[in-house]
């Protein structure tokens, strides 16, 4: 099954991974591997958040209000890497909405799994978050689906189910559970990252 994460990866413009790698100070292969692990975390967490009606409505509002008019992946990547500051490009703010108080745990866990370290993993997540939101706005709010929280919930629910089946479900549960111990299942991150990148350079 093609997931939104896979679809997003397939639409990354040529040179995008190298641009991210340069920003992080790592090589392109490490950057691509890290992107492959970060995307299911973002998409799966959005899917969990949208599984409740009030969560889907809130996400739909954010996509429509803040991200519907954003440019394509390449345009937005240039803006984000250029350091422009706006609600549309506020990666830290977006991550706060997605992961709540567990953003730091997610970044540290991703940093250990990818070898980037928490700081660079945090940078990567802050780069990806606004681009993913803009892409989702274009992908999910077109074709007559605009304003339909049920359609949004269904699309992202499929992403959450795919993540669950791929082994990332336990990781998502741990980082989104405010009462949990915050321990990240890094083997789950590695498993989903390897699966997502299967067949890609």
N, C-alpha and C positions, 0 to 999 in steps of 0.2 A: 504494500500500500504506500502510495506517495503521500508523505506528510507535508505540512506547511514548511517545516524546517528544511526538508529536502528540496522543496520547490524554491524556497528562498536561496538556498545554496546554489541551485542551478542557474539562478538569475543574477548572481554576483558578476558584475562587469569584469572584463579582463583588467588586471592590474590592481583590483580592489584589495585583494589579499596582501599584495606587496605594499600597498599604501598603509594598511593596518600594521603590517610587520615592521615597517620603517618607524611608525609612530611608537610602537612598543619596544623597538630596539632588539628584535629577534629575527630569525630567518623565516622565510615564507612558509616552509613546511610546518614549523612549530605554530605559526599564526593560524594556518588553515586547520590544523588539528585542534587548536584551542577554540576556534570559531565553531567547529563541528561539535564540540562539547557544550559550548555556551548557548547555542541556539535552542536545543531541546529544553534546557533549563528555563529560558525565557518563555518559549512557546508553551511548554507544559505548565508553567506557573500561571500564565495568562489563562490557559484552559481551566485550571482549577479555580481560579478567581471567577471565571465566567460561568462556572457550573451552577452558581446560585443566581436567581433572577436579578437580585439587586446588584450583584457583581457584574453581570452581563450588561445591565443598563448603564452602570457607571463607566464601564470600559467603552461601550458604544458612544457615550457622550464624549469621552476623552478623545476617541478616534475621530469623531465627527468635528469636534470643536477645535482641537489642537493639531491634528495630523492629516486631515483630509486634503489640504491644499499644499502639502509638502511636495518637493520634487521627487524625481526618481532616485534609485539607490545611489548612483554615481554622484548626482548633484548633492544629495544630502550628506554623503560621505565626505565630500570636499568641504561642505559647510561645517560639519562636526569636527573634522580634523583641523580646520582652520581656526577653531576656537570661538566661533560665533556663539553668543549667549542669548537664548530665547527659551520660551516654554517648550517649543517644538524640539529643541536640541539639548534640553536639560537632562542628560543621561542619569545623573544622580537622583534627580527628582522622580524620574520615571521608574527607576529601580526601587525607590522607596515605596511607590504605590504598588509595585508588583510583589515585592518580597517583604514589605513592612520592615520590622526591626531586625529581620534576619539577613539583610543585604550583606553585611560584613561577613557573616558565616558563609554565605554563598561564594563570595569573592575569595575568601581564604581557602575554602574547599576546592574551588575551581583552580586556584593557584597551585595547590599541592598536586592535583590530578594532572595538570598540564605542564608542570615545571616552571610556570611563569612567575610564581610567587603571588601573594595576595595583591600587592600594589598594581602589578601589570595586569593581573586578571581583572581587577577592578576597573582599570583603564579600558580594557577590552569590552567589558559589560557596558560601560558608560558610552562607548562608541556605538555598540550594536543596538542598545535599547531604543534610541530615537529612530534609527533606520528601520528596525523591525516594526515599530509602531506605525511609521509612515507607510511601509510596505503593506501592513495588514489593513490600514485604512483604505488603500487603493484596491487591495485584493478582495476585501470582505464587504466594502460598502458600495460596490459597483454591481451592475447587472440586476438592479431592482431590489437589492438587499438593504439599501440604505434605510436606517431607522428600525431595522428588524433585530431586536435583541435575541430572539429565538434562533435566527439563522447564525448570528455571531456565536452564540453559545454552542450550537451544534458543530460548527466548523472547528472551534477551538477545543470542544469536548473530544473530537476525534484526535486532536493533537495530544491531549492529556492521556487518552486511552492508548495511543501508540507509544507514548513515553512509558506508560505503566507496563505494557507488554515487553518493552525493550529493557526493562530492569531499572529505569530511572525513577519509577514510582516511589520507591522507598526513600530515595534522596529528596524528591519533591516533598514528600510527606514530612520528612524531618526538618526541612528548612522553612516550611510553611506552618508547622505546628508550633504555636507560641509556647505551648506547655511542654514541648519536647526537650531533649537534652542537647539538641543542636549538633549532634555528631553526624557528620556527612558520610554517606556510603560512597567513598571515592571509587571503589571498584565498579559501582553502578555508573558513575560518570564516565569512566574509561570504557565501559561496555557500550553505552549509548553513543559515545563519540566515535568508537571504532565502527559501529554499525552504520552510523550516519555517513561516515566518510568512505564506506565500502565502495570501491570502484572509482573513486575520485582521486586525483593527484593531491 
